[in-house]
């Protein structure tokens, strides 16, 4: 019998990952707060609130009891929003196994502290217990068992390899890395750039403009992440370029959809969580602290903060001085 995996968070991503682990024969328990969602998973193999009509594996079991989910779990997958991770981990830490590894799946930066998710885990649970999973992955694809590849990173490459093997299946392939900063910054910054791509799409500015923005946005992602210690090869991989390509090309991306809705003037109050909304201001602050040029990130932050309009942002980006590409 495999060691238990606890997945905490019964939203789309947590449910999708738990479904993948259960389908692969892992002993997996999914925890969620919402009793109706947990009941639907257990009784109907559905998560109608987040994953529509996708049929989940019958082997997947869910609970509202965190202690039950965490009992015996050596791997704890944290599928909770980035801005709540610190409080959530502090709340459940005493219920976890003493040497359990925490794998964060949130693609964001803590707005209050400027820390990445692994840095928060380091702070609360210890450096030897933190890991992250990130990469180009839509929850619906993973839940449906469609082929997906992600990066699994930890401070120790040996641990990352063990986790990648533990969390992989026939349809979910994990690649190990010890570049936590590169993996996390790639995932966080691409959310901001996906909002920008969605704004361009929602403004009907054309596919050429989306392609240009995505490419120049990748240059900004590389610049900011490298200044913080991310490795170029990581940023050019699944958790950097790969995730950026996926997120900047479809309204299945929450951040892209948020940007498109913003540009179309739609009501944003009841939209699904888009982590890039929180990350934009932190990314802007980090870029300024390191003296970096990141005009697309700056423009998204200014639009979200209502300091400029979409048209003003576009005019500003298109009127910047011409220069060599590299």
Sine and cosine of phi, psi and omega as CSV:
sin_phi,cos_phi,sin_psi,cos_psi,sin_omega,cos_omega
0.00,0.00,0.75,-0.66,0.05,-1.00
-0.94,0.35,0.48,-0.88,0.10,-0.99
-0.89,0.46,0.57,-0.82,-0.08,-1.00
-0.92,0.39,0.60,-0.80,0.17,-0.99
-0.94,-0.35,0.81,-0.59,0.12,-0.99
-0.98,-0.20,0.77,-0.64,0.09,-1.00
-0.93,-0.38,0.88,-0.47,-0.07,-1.00
-0.97,-0.25,0.92,-0.38,-0.05,-1.00
0.83,-0.55,0.93,-0.36,-0.09,-1.00
-0.98,-0.22,0.47,0.88,0.16,-0.99
-0.96,0.28,-0.26,-0.97,-0.06,-1.00
-0.87,0.49,-0.74,0.67,-0.12,-0.99
-0.96,0.29,-0.70,0.72,0.03,-1.00
-0.88,0.48,-0.70,0.72,0.02,-1.00
-0.90,0.44,-0.66,0.75,-0.01,-1.00
-0.89,0.46,-0.72,0.70,0.01,-1.00
-0.91,0.42,-0.70,0.71,0.02,-1.00
-0.87,0.49,-0.62,0.78,0.04,-1.00
-0.89,0.45,-0.66,0.76,0.03,-1.00
-0.89,0.45,-0.69,0.72,-0.01,-1.00
-0.91,0.41,-0.69,0.73,-0.01,-1.00
-0.91,0.41,-0.64,0.77,0.01,-1.00
-0.89,0.45,-0.49,0.87,0.00,-1.00
-1.00,0.10,0.03,1.00,0.04,-1.00
1.00,-0.02,0.14,0.99,0.03,-1.00
-0.97,0.26,0.51,-0.86,0.13,-0.99
-0.98,0.18,0.98,-0.18,-0.14,-0.99
-0.79,-0.61,0.69,-0.72,0.09,-1.00
-0.82,-0.58,0.77,-0.64,-0.01,-1.00
-0.98,-0.20,0.74,-0.67,0.05,-1.00
-0.94,-0.35,0.63,-0.78,0.10,-0.99
-0.49,-0.87,0.39,-0.92,0.01,-1.00
-0.99,0.14,-0.52,0.86,-0.14,-0.99
-0.99,0.17,0.91,-0.41,-0.08,-1.00
-0.91,0.41,-0.57,0.82,0.00,-1.00
-0.92,0.39,-0.65,0.76,0.03,-1.00
-0.91,0.42,-0.71,0.70,0.01,-1.00
-0.88,0.48,-0.68,0.73,0.02,-1.00
-0.90,0.44,-0.65,0.76,0.00,-1.00
-0.91,0.42,-0.62,0.79,0.03,-1.00
-0.91,0.41,-0.71,0.70,-0.05,-1.00
-0.95,0.31,-0.62,0.79,-0.16,-0.99
-0.99,-0.13,-0.46,0.89,-0.10,-1.00
-0.80,-0.60,0.04,1.00,-0.05,-1.00
0.80,0.60,0.70,0.72,0.00,-1.00
-0.66,-0.76,0.48,-0.88,0.26,-0.97
-0.81,-0.59,0.98,0.19,-0.14,-0.99
-0.89,0.46,-0.46,0.89,-0.04,-1.00
-0.93,0.37,-0.54,0.84,-0.12,-0.99
-0.85,-0.52,-0.46,0.89,-0.13,-0.99
-0.81,-0.59,0.35,0.94,0.13,-0.99
0.81,0.58,-0.79,-0.61,-0.10,-0.99
-0.99,-0.14,0.25,0.97,0.01,-1.00
-0.92,0.39,0.77,-0.64,0.02,-1.00
-0.99,0.12,0.83,-0.56,0.01,-1.00
-1.00,-0.03,0.41,-0.91,-0.02,-1.00
-0.90,0.43,0.63,-0.78,0.00,-1.00
-0.89,0.46,-0.40,0.92,-0.01,-1.00
-0.94,0.33,-0.31,0.95,-0.05,-1.00
-0.96,0.27,0.81,-0.59,0.03,-1.00
-0.88,-0.47,0.62,-0.78,-0.02,-1.00
-0.81,-0.59,0.38,-0.92,-0.02,-1.00
-0.50,-0.87,0.41,-0.91,0.14,-0.99
-0.99,-0.13,0.02,1.00,-0.02,-1.00
-0.99,-0.16,0.96,-0.27,-0.04,-1.00
-0.88,0.47,-0.60,0.80,0.02,-1.00
-0.88,0.48,-0.64,0.77,0.03,-1.00
-0.90,0.43,-0.70,0.72,-0.01,-1.00
-0.90,0.43,-0.62,0.78,-0.11,-0.99
-1.00,0.08,-0.27,0.96,-0.04,-1.00
-0.87,0.49,0.89,-0.46,0.02,-1.00
0.98,0.19,0.01,1.00,-0.06,-1.00
-0.99,0.16,0.87,-0.49,0.06,-1.00
-1.00,0.00,-0.31,0.95,0.06,-1.00
-0.84,-0.54,0.85,-0.53,-0.02,-1.00
-0.90,-0.44,0.93,-0.37,-0.01,-1.00
-1.00,-0.03,0.87,-0.49,-0.06,-1.00
-0.99,-0.11,0.98,-0.21,0.00,-1.00
-0.95,-0.32,0.85,0.52,0.00,-1.00
-0.85,-0.53,0.39,-0.92,-0.04,-1.00
-0.87,0.50,0.53,-0.85,-0.06,-1.00
-0.84,0.54,-0.63,0.77,-0.11,-0.99
-0.97,0.25,-0.15,0.99,0.02,-1.00
-0.94,-0.35,-0.04,1.00,-0.15,-0.99
-0.87,0.49,-0.71,0.70,-0.06,-1.00
-0.85,0.53,-0.79,0.62,-0.02,-1.00
-0.90,0.43,-0.64,0.77,-0.03,-1.00
-0.91,0.42,-0.73,0.68,-0.02,-1.00
-0.91,0.42,-0.63,0.78,0.05,-1.00
-0.87,0.49,-0.60,0.80,-0.03,-1.00
-0.93,0.36,-0.63,0.77,-0.13,-0.99
-0.98,-0.19,-0.08,1.00,-0.13,-0.99
-0.83,0.56,-0.69,0.72,-0.06,-1.00
-0.91,0.41,-0.33,0.95,-0.02,-1.00
-1.00,0.03,-0.12,0.99,-0.09,-1.00
-1.00,0.00,0.35,-0.94,0.09,-1.00
-0.89,0.45,0.54,-0.84,-0.13,-0.99
-0.83,0.55,-0.57,0.82,-0.05,-1.00
-0.91,-0.42,0.34,0.94,0.00,-1.00
-0.88,0.48,0.58,-0.81,0.05,-1.00
-0.99,-0.11,0.71,-0.70,0.01,-1.00
-0.98,-0.20,0.85,-0.53,0.00,-1.00
-0.94,-0.34,0.95,-0.31,0.02,-1.00
-0.99,0.15,0.64,-0.77,0.06,-1.00
-0.89,-0.46,0.05,1.00,-0.02,-1.00
-0.98,0.21,0.74,-0.67,0.00,-1.00
-0.98,-0.21,0.99,0.13,-0.04,-1.00
-0.27,-0.96,0.07,-1.00,0.06,-1.00
-0.83,-0.55,0.70,-0.72,0.01,-1.00
-0.89,0.46,0.85,-0.53,-0.12,-0.99
-0.93,0.37,-0.56,0.83,-0.07,-1.00
-0.96,0.29,-0.65,0.76,-0.12,-0.99
-0.95,-0.30,-0.33,0.94,-0.10,-0.99
0.98,0.22,0.19,0.98,-0.03,-1.00
-1.00,0.02,0.48,-0.88,0.14,-0.99
-0.98,0.22,0.15,-0.99,-0.02,-1.00
-0.91,0.41,-0.64,0.77,0.01,-1.00
-0.92,0.38,-0.55,0.83,0.04,-1.00
-0.92,0.40,-0.57,0.82,0.07,-1.00
-0.92,0.38,-0.68,0.73,0.05,-1.00
-0.89,0.45,-0.68,0.74,0.06,-1.00
-0.81,0.59,-0.70,0.71,-0.08,-1.00
-0.92,0.39,-0.63,0.77,-0.11,-0.99
-1.00,-0.02,-0.67,0.74,-0.14,-0.99
-0.93,-0.37,-0.36,0.93,-0.03,-1.00
0.89,-0.46,0.58,-0.81,-0.08,-1.00
-0.87,0.50,-0.52,0.86,-0.05,-1.00
-0.99,0.15,0.05,1.00,-0.04,-1.00
-0.89,-0.46,0.12,0.99,-0.09,-1.00
-0.97,-0.26,0.60,-0.80,0.07,-1.00
-0.40,-0.92,0.26,-0.97,0.04,-1.00
-0.66,-0.75,0.45,-0.89,0.12,-0.99
-0.82,-0.57,0.81,-0.58,-0.06,-1.00
-0.45,-0.89,0.33,-0.94,0.03,-1.00
0.52,-0.85,0.00,-1.00,-0.05,-1.00
-0.96,0.28,0.98,-0.17,-0.15,-0.99
-0.43,-0.90,0.90,-0.44,0.17,-0.99
-1.00,0.01,0.70,-0.71,-0.05,-1.00
-0.84,0.55,-0.66,0.75,-0.04,-1.00
-0.89,0.46,-0.60,0.80,0.03,-1.00
-0.91,0.41,-0.71,0.70,-0.01,-1.00
-0.91,0.41,-0.68,0.74,0.00,-1.00
-0.88,0.47,-0.56,0.83,-0.01,-1.00
-0.99,0.12,-0.05,1.00,0.02,-1.00
0.98,0.19,0.44,0.90,0.05,-1.00
-1.00,0.10,0.48,-0.88,-0.09,-1.00
-0.88,0.47,0.77,-0.64,-0.04,-1.00
-0.56,-0.83,0.59,-0.81,0.05,-1.00
-0.81,-0.58,0.67,-0.74,-0.03,-1.00
-0.69,-0.72,0.15,-0.99,0.10,-0.99
-0.95,-0.30,0.69,-0.72,0.08,-1.00
-0.89,-0.46,0.88,-0.47,-0.12,-0.99
-0.85,-0.53,0.57,-0.82,0.10,-1.00
-0.52,-0.85,0.27,-0.96,0.02,-1.00
-0.87,0.49,-0.58,0.82,0.01,-1.00
-0.98,-0.21,0.84,-0.55,-0.06,-1.00
-0.89,0.45,-0.56,0.83,0.04,-1.00
-0.88,0.48,-0.69,0.73,0.05,-1.00
-0.91,0.42,-0.65,0.76,0.02,-1.00
-0.87,0.50,-0.63,0.78,0.02,-1.00
-0.92,0.40,-0.67,0.74,0.03,-1.00
-0.89,0.46,-0.71,0.71,0.01,-1.00
-0.91,0.42,-0.66,0.75,0.01,-1.00
-0.87,0.49,-0.64,0.77,0.03,-1.00
-0.93,0.36,-0.66,0.75,-0.01,-1.00
-0.89,0.46,-0.64,0.76,-0.13,-0.99
-1.00,-0.05,-0.08,1.00,-0.01,-1.00
-1.00,0.08,0.34,-0.94,0.06,-1.00
-0.53,-0.85,-0.15,-0.99,0.03,-1.00
-0.91,0.42,-0.39,0.92,-0.06,-1.00
-0.89,-0.46,-0.17,0.98,0.05,-1.00
-0.85,-0.53,0.94,-0.35,-0.10,-0.99
-0.96,-0.30,0.83,-0.56,-0.01,-1.00
-0.97,-0.25,0.72,-0.69,0.07,-1.00
-0.95,-0.33,0.76,-0.65,-0.08,-1.00
-0.99,0.14,0.53,-0.85,0.04,-1.00
-0.46,-0.89,0.47,-0.88,0.14,-0.99
-0.93,-0.37,0.25,0.97,0.02,-1.00
-0.99,-0.16,0.97,0.25,-0.03,-1.00
-0.87,0.50,-0.68,0.74,-0.04,-1.00
-0.89,0.45,-0.71,0.71,0.01,-1.00
-0.88,0.47,-0.70,0.71,-0.01,-1.00
-0.90,0.44,-0.71,0.70,-0.08,-1.00
-0.96,0.29,-0.65,0.76,0.01,-1.00
-0.93,0.36,-0.57,0.82,0.08,-1.00
-0.86,0.51,-0.73,0.68,-0.02,-1.00
-0.93,0.38,-0.61,0.79,-0.04,-1.00
-0.96,0.29,-0.73,0.69,-0.07,-1.00
-0.94,0.34,-0.53,0.85,0.01,-1.00
-0.90,0.44,-0.44,0.90,0.04,-1.00
-0.91,0.42,-0.65,0.76,0.04,-1.00
-0.90,0.43,-0.69,0.73,-0.02,-1.00
-0.94,0.35,-0.50,0.86,0.06,-1.00
-0.92,0.39,-0.58,0.81,0.10,-0.99
-0.88,0.48,-0.68,0.73,0.02,-1.00
-0.87,0.49,-0.70,0.72,0.01,-1.00
-0.90,0.43,-0.63,0.78,0.05,-1.00
-0.90,0.43,-0.61,0.79,0.04,-1.00
-0.88,0.47,-0.70,0.71,0.03,-1.00
-0.88,0.48,-0.71,0.70,0.01,-1.00
-0.89,0.46,-0.74,0.68,-0.03,-1.00
-0.92,0.40,-0.38,0.93,0.05,-1.00
-1.00,0.04,0.03,1.00,0.01,-1.00
0.84,0.54,0.67,0.74,0.00,-1.00
-1.00,0.00,-0.02,1.00,0.15,-0.99
0.98,-0.20,0.40,-0.92,-0.02,-1.00
-0.92,0.39,-0.53,0.85,0.02,-1.00
-0.89,0.46,-0.66,0.75,0.01,-1.00
-0.91,0.41,-0.63,0.77,0.04,-1.00
-0.89,0.46,-0.68,0.73,0.00,-1.00
-0.90,0.44,-0.68,0.73,0.01,-1.00
-0.90,0.44,-0.71,0.70,-0.02,-1.00
-0.90,0.43,-0.66,0.75,0.00,-1.00
-0.88,0.47,-0.67,0.75,-0.02,-1.00
-0.93,0.38,-0.73,0.68,0.03,-1.00
-0.93,0.36,-0.52,0.85,0.08,-1.00
-0.90,0.43,-0.60,0.80,0.04,-1.00
-0.89,0.45,-0.58,0.81,0.06,-1.00
-0.89,0.46,-0.64,0.77,0.04,-1.00
-0.92,0.39,-0.68,0.73,0.03,-1.00
-0.84,0.55,-0.73,0.68,0.02,-1.00
-0.88,0.48,-0.68,0.73,-0.08,-1.00
-0.89,0.45,-0.75,0.66,-0.04,-1.00
-0.94,0.34,-0.72,0.69,-0.04,-1.00
-0.90,0.44,-0.64,0.77,0.01,-1.00
-0.90,0.43,-0.62,0.79,0.01,-1.00
-0.90,0.44,-0.42,0.91,0.00,-1.00
-1.00,-0.08,-0.01,1.00,0.06,-1.00
0.93,-0.37,0.00,1.00,0.03,-1.00
-0.93,0.36,0.58,-0.82,-0.04,-1.00
-1.00,0.05,0.64,-0.77,-0.02,-1.00
-0.82,0.57,-0.64,0.77,-0.04,-1.00
-0.92,0.39,-0.50,0.86,0.07,-1.00
-0.93,0.36,-0.70,0.71,-0.06,-1.00
-0.92,0.39,-0.43,0.90,0.04,-1.00
-1.00,0.05,0.04,1.00,-0.07,-1.00
-0.98,-0.21,-0.40,-0.92,-0.11,-0.99
-0.86,0.51,-0.71,0.71,-0.12,-0.99
-0.99,0.14,-0.06,1.00,0.07,-1.00
-0.92,-0.40,-1.00,0.00,-0.03,-1.00
-0.86,0.50,-0.67,0.74,-0.03,-1.00
-0.86,0.51,-0.74,0.67,-0.01,-1.00
-0.93,0.37,-0.58,0.82,0.03,-1.00
-0.89,0.45,-0.70,0.71,0.01,-1.00
-0.86,0.51,-0.71,0.70,-0.02,-1.00
-0.90,0.44,-0.73,0.69,-0.14,-0.99
-0.96,0.27,-0.39,0.92,-0.04,-1.00
-1.00,-0.07,0.20,0.98,-0.09,-1.00
-0.78,-0.62,0.10,0.99,-0.08,-1.00
-0.39,-0.92,0.59,-0.80,0.08,-1.00
-0.97,0.26,0.01,1.00,0.20,-0.98
-0.93,0.36,-0.35,0.94,0.11,-0.99
-0.98,0.19,0.81,-0.58,-0.02,-1.00
-0.88,0.48,-0.61,0.79,-0.03,-1.00
-0.94,0.33,-0.68,0.73,0.07,-1.00
-0.87,0.49,-0.72,0.70,-0.01,-1.00
-0.89,0.45,-0.60,0.80,0.03,-1.00
-0.90,0.44,-0.72,0.69,0.02,-1.00
-0.88,0.47,-0.66,0.75,0.01,-1.00
-0.90,0.43,-0.68,0.73,0.01,-1.00
-0.91,0.42,-0.64,0.77,0.04,-1.00
-0.87,0.50,-0.72,0.69,-0.02,-1.00
-0.91,0.42,-0.52,0.85,-0.01,-1.00
-1.00,0.10,-0.03,1.00,0.03,-1.00
0.97,0.24,0.41,0.91,-0.03,-1.00
-0.99,0.15,0.29,-0.96,0.06,-1.00
-0.94,0.35,0.82,-0.57,-0.06,-1.00
-0.98,-0.20,-0.04,1.00,-0.18,-0.98
-0.93,0.38,-0.52,0.85,-0.07,-1.00
-0.93,-0.36,0.33,0.94,-0.01,-1.00
-0.98,0.22,0.42,-0.91,0.08,-1.00
-0.86,0.51,0.41,-0.91,-0.02,-1.00
-0.81,0.58,0.76,-0.65,0.11,-0.99
-0.85,-0.53,0.97,-0.24,-0.10,-0.99
-0.86,0.51,-0.47,0.88,-0.02,-1.00
-0.87,0.49,-0.42,0.91,0.03,-1.00
-0.89,0.46,-0.64,0.77,0.01,-1.00
-0.98,0.18,-0.55,0.84,-0.10,-1.00
-0.97,0.26,-0.46,0.89,-0.12,-0.99
-0.83,0.56,-0.71,0.71,-0.04,-1.00
-0.94,0.33,-0.59,0.81,0.02,-1.00
-0.93,0.38,-0.68,0.73,0.01,-1.00
-0.89,0.46,-0.64,0.77,0.05,-1.00
-0.88,0.47,-0.71,0.71,0.01,-1.00
-0.88,0.47,-0.69,0.72,0.00,-1.00
-0.89,0.45,-0.67,0.74,0.01,-1.00
-0.89,0.46,-0.69,0.72,0.03,-1.00
-0.90,0.45,-0.65,0.76,-0.01,-1.00
-0.88,0.47,-0.50,0.87,0.00,-1.00
-0.98,-0.18,0.15,0.99,0.05,-1.00
0.90,0.43,0.62,0.79,-0.09,-1.00
-0.97,-0.26,0.54,-0.84,0.12,-0.99
-1.00,0.03,0.84,-0.55,0.04,-1.00
-0.57,-0.82,0.92,0.39,-0.17,-0.99
-0.88,0.48,-0.55,0.84,-0.01,-1.00
-0.94,0.33,-0.71,0.71,0.04,-1.00
-0.87,0.49,-0.69,0.73,0.02,-1.00
-0.87,0.49,-0.65,0.76,-0.04,-1.00
-0.92,0.40,-0.67,0.74,0.03,-1.00
-0.88,0.48,-0.70,0.71,0.02,-1.00
-0.86,0.50,-0.69,0.73,-0.02,-1.00
-0.92,0.39,-0.62,0.79,0.05,-1.00
-0.91,0.42,-0.73,0.68,-0.02,-1.00
-0.90,0.44,-0.53,0.85,0.00,-1.00
-1.00,0.05,0.04,1.00,0.04,-1.00
0.88,0.47,0.47,0.88,0.08,-1.00
-0.99,0.12,-0.45,0.89,0.06,-1.00
-0.65,-0.76,0.31,-0.95,0.08,-1.00
-1.00,-0.02,0.18,-0.98,0.05,-1.00
-0.87,0.50,-0.70,0.71,-0.01,-1.00
-0.90,0.44,-0.65,0.76,0.04,-1.00
-0.90,0.44,-0.61,0.79,0.03,-1.00
-0.91,0.42,-0.69,0.73,0.01,-1.00
-0.90,0.44,-0.69,0.73,0.03,-1.00
-0.88,0.48,-0.66,0.75,-0.01,-1.00
-0.91,0.42,-0.66,0.75,-0.01,-1.00
-0.93,0.36,-0.65,0.76,-0.06,-1.00
-0.97,0.24,-0.29,0.96,-0.02,-1.00
-0.98,-0.21,0.14,0.99,0.05,-1.00
-0.90,0.43,0.45,-0.89,-0.02,-1.00
-0.85,0.53,0.64,-0.77,0.04,-1.00
-0.95,0.30,0.58,-0.82,-0.02,-1.00
-0.44,-0.90,0.08,-1.00,0.06,-1.00
-0.94,0.33,0.43,-0.90,-0.09,-1.00
-0.95,0.30,-0.59,0.81,-0.08,-1.00
-0.84,-0.54,0.00,0.00,0.00,0.00
